[in-house]
Amino acid sequence: MKSFTALIVIAAILAVHVVTAQNPCSGNKQPTCFCTYDYKPVCGSNGKTYSNLCGLNCQKKCDKDLKVASEGICGS
């Protein structure tokens, strides 16, 4: 019984480690996305300007509530 409990504890620790390692938003890391360099700025609901819709959608991996506020540079 003790070995089964130890196995469960180890499995839980490994599961937490794997989930944490897969988070693209931990610390100061930015999510990895492959976007073109086309400059068609969009303003996000967070007040930041993204170079294109792909850039905004990439950031949505970390901020699920992020939406397009308007096309163009924020504040213009």
Biopython code that builds the backbone (N, CA, C, O; Angstrom):
import numpy as np
from Bio.PDB.StructureBuilder import StructureBuilder

atoms = [
    (1, "MET", "N", (0.822, -1.196, 0.000)),
    (1, "MET", "CA", (0.000, 0.000, 0.000)),
    (1, "MET", "C", (0.868, 1.261, 0.000)),
    (1, "MET", "O", (0.545, 2.243, -0.670)),
    (2, "LYS", "N", (1.982, 1.228, 0.764)),
    (2, "LYS", "CA", (2.857, 2.396, 0.816)),
    (2, "LYS", "C", (3.482, 2.679, -0.544)),
    (2, "LYS", "O", (3.622, 3.837, -0.939)),
    (3, "SER", "N", (3.858, 1.620, -1.260)),
    (3, "SER", "CA", (4.471, 1.828, -2.577)),
    (3, "SER", "C", (3.450, 2.396, -3.564)),
    (3, "SER", "O", (3.810, 3.198, -4.427)),
    (4, "PHE", "N", (2.196, 1.996, -3.449)),
    (4, "PHE", "CA", (1.149, 2.536, -4.316)),
    (4, "PHE", "C", (0.939, 4.021, -4.036)),
    (4, "PHE", "O", (0.792, 4.812, -4.968)),
    (5, "THR", "N", (0.924, 4.403, -2.773)),
    (5, "THR", "CA", (0.776, 5.811, -2.398)),
    (5, "THR", "C", (1.956, 6.629, -2.905)),
    (5, "THR", "O", (1.775, 7.737, -3.411)),
    (6, "ALA", "N", (3.148, 6.093, -2.772)),
    (6, "ALA", "CA", (4.341, 6.787, -3.263)),
    (6, "ALA", "C", (4.275, 6.954, -4.777)),
    (6, "ALA", "O", (4.655, 8.000, -5.304)),
    (7, "LEU", "N", (3.801, 5.940, -5.471)),
    (7, "LEU", "CA", (3.666, 6.008, -6.924)),
    (7, "LEU", "C", (2.663, 7.089, -7.329)),
    (7, "LEU", "O", (2.899, 7.822, -8.289)),
    (8, "ILE", "N", (1.570, 7.191, -6.620)),
    (8, "ILE", "CA", (0.558, 8.219, -6.898)),
    (8, "ILE", "C", (1.141, 9.611, -6.668)),
    (8, "ILE", "O", (0.913, 10.516, -7.472)),
    (9, "VAL", "N", (1.879, 9.789, -5.595)),
    (9, "VAL", "CA", (2.490, 11.091, -5.293)),
    (9, "VAL", "C", (3.483, 11.478, -6.386)),
    (9, "VAL", "O", (3.488, 12.623, -6.839)),
    (10, "ILE", "N", (4.312, 10.548, -6.807)),
    (10, "ILE", "CA", (5.293, 10.828, -7.865)),
    (10, "ILE", "C", (4.578, 11.166, -9.171)),
    (10, "ILE", "O", (4.976, 12.100, -9.868)),
    (11, "ALA", "N", (3.543, 10.427, -9.506)),
    (11, "ALA", "CA", (2.787, 10.698, -10.732)),
    (11, "ALA", "C", (2.155, 12.085, -10.686)),
    (11, "ALA", "O", (2.138, 12.786, -11.697)),
    (12, "ALA", "N", (1.640, 12.485, -9.541)),
    (12, "ALA", "CA", (1.034, 13.812, -9.399)),
    (12, "ALA", "C", (2.077, 14.909, -9.568)),
    (12, "ALA", "O", (1.815, 15.917, -10.224)),
    (13, "ILE", "N", (3.245, 14.725, -8.989)),
    (13, "ILE", "CA", (4.322, 15.720, -9.119)),
    (13, "ILE", "C", (4.742, 15.847, -10.575)),
    (13, "ILE", "O", (4.920, 16.960, -11.069)),
    (14, "LEU", "N", (4.901, 14.735, -11.264)),
    (14, "LEU", "CA", (5.279, 14.772, -12.677)),
    (14, "LEU", "C", (4.196, 15.432, -13.524)),
    (14, "LEU", "O", (4.512, 16.188, -14.442)),
    (15, "ALA", "N", (2.941, 15.164, -13.235)),
    (15, "ALA", "CA", (1.849, 15.767, -13.993)),
    (15, "ALA", "C", (1.848, 17.278, -13.828)),
    (15, "ALA", "O", (1.652, 17.999, -14.806)),
    (16, "VAL", "N", (2.058, 17.769, -12.629)),
    (16, "VAL", "CA", (2.114, 19.212, -12.384)),
    (16, "VAL", "C", (3.304, 19.816, -13.109)),
    (16, "VAL", "O", (3.194, 20.902, -13.677)),
    (17, "HIS", "N", (4.429, 19.137, -13.099)),
    (17, "HIS", "CA", (5.630, 19.628, -13.780)),
    (17, "HIS", "C", (5.397, 19.731, -15.285)),
    (17, "HIS", "O", (5.796, 20.721, -15.899)),
    (18, "VAL", "N", (4.768, 18.743, -15.883)),
    (18, "VAL", "CA", (4.512, 18.758, -17.325)),
    (18, "VAL", "C", (3.554, 19.880, -17.683)),
    (18, "VAL", "O", (3.788, 20.585, -18.665)),
    (19, "VAL", "N", (2.498, 20.068, -16.932)),
    (19, "VAL", "CA", (1.540, 21.138, -17.206)),
    (19, "VAL", "C", (2.210, 22.497, -17.069)),
    (19, "VAL", "O", (1.973, 23.381, -17.891)),
    (20, "THR", "N", (3.031, 22.681, -16.063)),
    (20, "THR", "CA", (3.739, 23.944, -15.864)),
    (20, "THR", "C", (4.712, 24.203, -17.003)),
    (20, "THR", "O", (4.831, 25.339, -17.462)),
    (21, "ALA", "N", (5.402, 23.187, -17.460)),
    (21, "ALA", "CA", (6.386, 23.347, -18.533)),
    (21, "ALA", "C", (5.723, 23.709, -19.851)),
    (21, "ALA", "O", (6.363, 24.327, -20.702)),
    (22, "GLN", "N", (4.461, 23.343, -20.048)),
    (22, "GLN", "CA", (3.774, 23.611, -21.300)),
    (22, "GLN", "C", (3.122, 24.982, -21.336)),
    (22, "GLN", "O", (2.574, 25.359, -22.372)),
    (23, "ASN", "N", (3.158, 25.733, -20.264)),
    (23, "ASN", "CA", (2.534, 27.047, -20.224)),
    (23, "ASN", "C", (3.429, 28.055, -20.934)),
    (23, "ASN", "O", (4.515, 28.361, -20.441)),
    (24, "PRO", "N", (2.991, 28.584, -22.097)),
    (24, "PRO", "CA", (3.830, 29.527, -22.840)),
    (24, "PRO", "C", (3.871, 30.913, -22.214)),
    (24, "PRO", "O", (4.598, 31.784, -22.692)),
    (25, "CYS", "N", (3.114, 31.129, -21.167)),
    (25, "CYS", "CA", (2.966, 32.467, -20.606)),
    (25, "CYS", "C", (3.620, 32.632, -19.246)),
    (25, "CYS", "O", (3.494, 33.692, -18.633)),
    (26, "SER", "N", (4.309, 31.622, -18.763)),
    (26, "SER", "CA", (4.906, 31.723, -17.439)),
    (26, "SER", "C", (6.091, 32.673, -17.452)),
    (26, "SER", "O", (6.837, 32.743, -18.429)),
    (27, "GLY", "N", (6.252, 33.390, -16.375)),
    (27, "GLY", "CA", (7.351, 34.351, -16.275)),
    (27, "GLY", "C", (7.190, 35.474, -17.286)),
    (27, "GLY", "O", (6.085, 35.979, -17.483)),
    (28, "ASN", "N", (8.268, 35.863, -17.919)),
    (28, "ASN", "CA", (8.228, 36.918, -18.928)),
    (28, "ASN", "C", (8.206, 36.358, -20.336)),
    (28, "ASN", "O", (8.421, 37.100, -21.294)),
    (29, "LYS", "N", (7.956, 35.087, -20.483)),
    (29, "LYS", "CA", (7.970, 34.455, -21.797)),
    (29, "LYS", "C", (6.767, 34.896, -22.619)),
    (29, "LYS", "O", (5.688, 35.156, -22.085)),
    (30, "GLN", "N", (6.972, 34.972, -23.901)),
    (30, "GLN", "CA", (5.899, 35.254, -24.843)),
    (30, "GLN", "C", (5.559, 33.950, -25.560)),
    (30, "GLN", "O", (6.431, 33.100, -25.745)),
    (31, "PRO", "N", (4.309, 33.787, -25.962)),
    (31, "PRO", "CA", (3.953, 32.569, -26.683)),
    (31, "PRO", "C", (4.680, 32.509, -28.022)),
    (31, "PRO", "O", (4.983, 33.543, -28.618)),
    (32, "THR", "N", (4.955, 31.307, -28.487)),
    (32, "THR", "CA", (5.614, 31.124, -29.770)),
    (32, "THR", "C", (4.561, 31.015, -30.858)),
    (32, "THR", "O", (3.703, 30.133, -30.820)),
    (33, "CYS", "N", (4.630, 31.908, -31.818)),
    (33, "CYS", "CA", (3.709, 31.900, -32.947)),
    (33, "CYS", "C", (4.491, 32.230, -34.207)),
    (33, "CYS", "O", (5.538, 32.876, -34.147)),
    (34, "PHE", "N", (3.994, 31.798, -35.315)),
    (34, "PHE", "CA", (4.633, 32.076, -36.592)),
    (34, "PHE", "C", (3.724, 32.993, -37.388)),
    (34, "PHE", "O", (2.781, 32.541, -38.037)),
    (35, "CYS", "N", (4.014, 34.283, -37.333)),
    (35, "CYS", "CA", (3.219, 35.297, -38.018)),
    (35, "CYS", "C", (4.060, 35.954, -39.105)),
    (35, "CYS", "O", (5.288, 35.991, -39.024)),
    (36, "THR", "N", (3.382, 36.468, -40.118)),
    (36, "THR", "CA", (4.077, 37.206, -41.173)),
    (36, "THR", "C", (4.439, 38.588, -40.648)),
    (36, "THR", "O", (3.975, 39.006, -39.587)),
    (37, "TYR", "N", (5.264, 39.283, -41.396)),
    (37, "TYR", "CA", (5.670, 40.631, -41.015)),
    (37, "TYR", "C", (4.784, 41.693, -41.668)),
    (37, "TYR", "O", (5.146, 42.869, -41.686)),
    (38, "ASP", "N", (3.636, 41.295, -42.199)),
    (38, "ASP", "CA", (2.708, 42.266, -42.787)),
    (38, "ASP", "C", (2.303, 43.268, -41.715)),
    (38, "ASP", "O", (1.926, 42.885, -40.608)),
    (39, "TYR", "N", (2.383, 44.547, -42.049)),
    (39, "TYR", "CA", (2.020, 45.573, -41.072)),
    (39, "TYR", "C", (0.607, 46.059, -41.349)),
    (39, "TYR", "O", (0.380, 46.913, -42.206)),
    (40, "LYS", "N", (-0.322, 45.506, -40.617)),
    (40, "LYS", "CA", (-1.728, 45.901, -40.656)),
    (40, "LYS", "C", (-2.157, 46.007, -39.200)),
    (40, "LYS", "O", (-2.817, 45.109, -38.678)),
    (41, "PRO", "N", (-1.783, 47.110, -38.538)),
    (41, "PRO", "CA", (-1.955, 47.201, -37.084)),
    (41, "PRO", "C", (-3.400, 47.058, -36.619)),
    (41, "PRO", "O", (-4.343, 47.504, -37.273)),
    (42, "VAL", "N", (-3.527, 46.424, -35.476)),
    (42, "VAL", "CA", (-4.816, 46.317, -34.794)),
    (42, "VAL", "C", (-4.604, 46.706, -33.337)),
    (42, "VAL", "O", (-3.546, 46.459, -32.757)),
    (43, "CYS", "N", (-5.621, 47.312, -32.767)),
    (43, "CYS", "CA", (-5.579, 47.726, -31.366)),
    (43, "CYS", "C", (-6.291, 46.674, -30.532)),
    (43, "CYS", "O", (-7.444, 46.333, -30.799)),
    (44, "GLY", "N", (-5.612, 46.170, -29.536)),
    (44, "GLY", "CA", (-6.205, 45.173, -28.657)),
    (44, "GLY", "C", (-7.016, 45.811, -27.541)),
    (44, "GLY", "O", (-6.839, 46.986, -27.219)),
    (45, "SER", "N", (-7.896, 45.032, -26.966)),
    (45, "SER", "CA", (-8.727, 45.516, -25.862)),
    (45, "SER", "C", (-7.888, 45.848, -24.628)),
    (45, "SER", "O", (-8.399, 46.444, -23.680)),
    (46, "ASN", "N", (-6.613, 45.471, -24.628)),
    (46, "ASN", "CA", (-5.700, 45.794, -23.531)),
    (46, "ASN", "C", (-4.956, 47.105, -23.776)),
    (46, "ASN", "O", (-4.087, 47.482, -22.990)),
    (47, "GLY", "N", (-5.295, 47.802, -24.866)),
    (47, "GLY", "CA", (-4.673, 49.086, -25.173)),
    (47, "GLY", "C", (-3.340, 48.986, -25.888)),
    (47, "GLY", "O", (-2.684, 50.005, -26.102)),
    (48, "LYS", "N", (-2.923, 47.789, -26.261)),
    (48, "LYS", "CA", (-1.653, 47.599, -26.967)),
    (48, "LYS", "C", (-1.907, 47.440, -28.461)),
    (48, "LYS", "O", (-2.898, 46.843, -28.881)),
    (49, "THR", "N", (-0.986, 47.990, -29.255)),
    (49, "THR", "CA", (-1.068, 47.857, -30.702)),
    (49, "THR", "C", (-0.268, 46.632, -31.131)),
    (49, "THR", "O", (0.880, 46.456, -30.724)),
    (50, "TYR", "N", (-0.878, 45.797, -31.946)),
    (50, "TYR", "CA", (-0.229, 44.609, -32.502)),
    (50, "TYR", "C", (-0.016, 44.844, -33.986)),
    (50, "TYR", "O", (-0.849, 45.469, -34.643)),
    (51, "SER", "N", (1.094, 44.349, -34.522)),
    (51, "SER", "CA", (1.438, 44.631, -35.911)),
    (51, "SER", "C", (0.440, 44.037, -36.900)),
    (51, "SER", "O", (0.303, 44.534, -38.017)),
    (52, "ASN", "N", (-0.249, 42.988, -36.499)),
    (52, "ASN", "CA", (-1.311, 42.422, -37.335)),
    (52, "ASN", "C", (-2.193, 41.513, -36.476)),
    (52, "ASN", "O", (-1.916, 41.288, -35.297)),
    (53, "LEU", "N", (-3.243, 41.005, -37.083)),
    (53, "LEU", "CA", (-4.202, 40.178, -36.352)),
    (53, "LEU", "C", (-3.549, 38.902, -35.820)),
    (53, "LEU", "O", (-3.915, 38.415, -34.751)),
    (54, "CYS", "N", (-2.597, 38.370, -36.556)),
    (54, "CYS", "CA", (-1.899, 37.164, -36.097)),
    (54, "CYS", "C", (-1.179, 37.426, -34.774)),
    (54, "CYS", "O", (-1.202, 36.586, -33.875)),
    (55, "GLY", "N", (-0.545, 38.583, -34.659)),
    (55, "GLY", "CA", (0.148, 38.931, -33.422)),
    (55, "GLY", "C", (-0.802, 39.018, -32.240)),
    (55, "GLY", "O", (-0.478, 38.572, -31.139)),
    (56, "LEU", "N", (-1.973, 39.593, -32.471)),
    (56, "LEU", "CA", (-2.978, 39.679, -31.410)),
    (56, "LEU", "C", (-3.477, 38.284, -31.049)),
    (56, "LEU", "O", (-3.596, 37.948, -29.871)),
    (57, "ASN", "N", (-3.768, 37.476, -32.061)),
    (57, "ASN", "CA", (-4.246, 36.116, -31.793)),
    (57, "ASN", "C", (-3.196, 35.285, -31.068)),
    (57, "ASN", "O", (-3.540, 34.411, -30.272)),
    (58, "CYS", "N", (-1.940, 35.544, -31.331)),
    (58, "CYS", "CA", (-0.859, 34.856, -30.627)),
    (58, "CYS", "C", (-0.895, 35.217, -29.140)),
    (58, "CYS", "O", (-0.764, 34.346, -28.281)),
    (59, "GLN", "N", (-1.069, 36.488, -28.848)),
    (59, "GLN", "CA", (-1.113, 36.939, -27.453)),
    (59, "GLN", "C", (-2.328, 36.375, -26.722)),
    (59, "GLN", "O", (-2.321, 36.264, -25.496)),
    (60, "LYS", "N", (-3.373, 36.017, -27.474)),
    (60, "LYS", "CA", (-4.568, 35.433, -26.857)),
    (60, "LYS", "C", (-4.273, 34.095, -26.185)),
    (60, "LYS", "O", (-5.064, 33.627, -25.366)),
    (61, "LYS", "N", (-3.141, 33.475, -26.524)),
    (61, "LYS", "CA", (-2.755, 32.239, -25.832)),
    (61, "LYS", "C", (-2.518, 32.512, -24.355)),
    (61, "LYS", "O", (-2.699, 31.630, -23.515)),
    (62, "CYS", "N", (-2.110, 33.741, -24.040)),
    (62, "CYS", "CA", (-1.839, 34.120, -22.658)),
    (62, "CYS", "C", (-2.975, 34.931, -22.047)),
    (62, "CYS", "O", (-3.148, 34.944, -20.828)),
    (63, "ASP", "N", (-3.741, 35.601, -22.885)),
    (63, "ASP", "CA", (-4.823, 36.468, -22.408)),
    (63, "ASP", "C", (-6.093, 36.097, -23.160)),
    (63, "ASP", "O", (-6.397, 36.664, -24.209)),
    (64, "LYS", "N", (-6.825, 35.145, -22.615)),
    (64, "LYS", "CA", (-8.016, 34.607, -23.285)),
    (64, "LYS", "C", (-9.090, 35.660, -23.531)),
    (64, "LYS", "O", (-9.906, 35.499, -24.439)),
    (65, "ASP", "N", (-9.110, 36.737, -22.742)),
    (65, "ASP", "CA", (-10.136, 37.768, -22.886)),
    (65, "ASP", "C", (-9.764, 38.841, -23.901)),
    (65, "ASP", "O", (-10.560, 39.747, -24.146)),
    (66, "LEU", "N", (-8.582, 38.765, -24.494)),
    (66, "LEU", "CA", (-8.115, 39.773, -25.439)),
    (66, "LEU", "C", (-8.958, 39.750, -26.709)),
    (66, "LEU", "O", (-9.231, 38.691, -27.275)),
    (67, "LYS", "N", (-9.364, 40.943, -27.144)),
    (67, "LYS", "CA", (-10.178, 41.093, -28.352)),
    (67, "LYS", "C", (-9.640, 42.256, -29.169)),
    (67, "LYS", "O", (-8.852, 43.061, -28.672)),
    (68, "VAL", "N", (-10.064, 42.342, -30.418)),
    (68, "VAL", "CA", (-9.717, 43.487, -31.252)),
    (68, "VAL", "C", (-10.629, 44.635, -30.852)),
    (68, "VAL", "O", (-11.852, 44.523, -30.943)),
    (69, "ALA", "N", (-10.036, 45.737, -30.409)),
    (69, "ALA", "CA", (-10.819, 46.924, -30.056)),
    (69, "ALA", "C", (-11.105, 47.740, -31.311)),
    (69, "ALA", "O", (-12.207, 48.261, -31.485)),
    (70, "SER", "N", (-10.098, 47.845, -32.189)),
    (70, "SER", "CA", (-10.272, 48.583, -33.442)),
    (70, "SER", "C", (-9.136, 48.235, -34.389)),
    (70, "SER", "O", (-8.101, 47.706, -33.982)),
    (71, "GLU", "N", (-9.351, 48.540, -35.652)),
    (71, "GLU", "CA", (-8.275, 48.384, -36.624)),
    (71, "GLU", "C", (-7.417, 49.630, -36.560)),
    (71, "GLU", "O", (-7.924, 50.729, -36.333)),
    (72, "GLY", "N", (-6.124, 49.465, -36.759)),
    (72, "GLY", "CA", (-5.206, 50.593, -36.697)),
    (72, "GLY", "C", (-4.506, 50.674, -35.354)),
    (72, "GLY", "O", (-4.700, 49.834, -34.475)),
    (73, "ILE", "N", (-3.685, 51.707, -35.218)),
    (73, "ILE", "CA", (-2.896, 51.927, -34.006)),
    (73, "ILE", "C", (-3.802, 52.398, -32.872)),
    (73, "ILE", "O", (-4.712, 53.196, -33.094)),
    (74, "CYS", "N", (-3.558, 51.913, -31.676)),
    (74, "CYS", "CA", (-4.344, 52.336, -30.512)),
    (74, "CYS", "C", (-4.175, 53.839, -30.286)),
    (74, "CYS", "O", (-3.070, 54.370, -30.390)),
    (75, "GLY", "N", (-5.259, 54.504, -29.983)),
    (75, "GLY", "CA", (-5.220, 55.927, -29.663)),
    (75, "GLY", "C", (-5.169, 56.837, -30.865)),
    (75, "GLY", "O", (-4.975, 58.044, -30.714)),
    (76, "SER", "N", (-5.338, 56.288, -32.062)),
    (76, "SER", "CA", (-5.312, 57.176, -33.233)),
    (76, "SER", "C", (-6.671, 57.255, -33.885)),
    (76, "SER", "O", (-6.836, 57.956, -34.884)),
]
sb = StructureBuilder()
sb.init_structure("model")
sb.init_model(0)
sb.init_chain("A")
sb.init_seg("    ")
for serial, (resi, resn, name, xyz) in enumerate(atoms, 1):
    if name == "N":
        sb.init_residue(resn, " ", resi, " ")
    sb.init_atom(name, np.array(xyz, "f"), 0.0, 1.0, " ", f" {name:<3s}", serial, name[0])
structure = sb.get_structure()
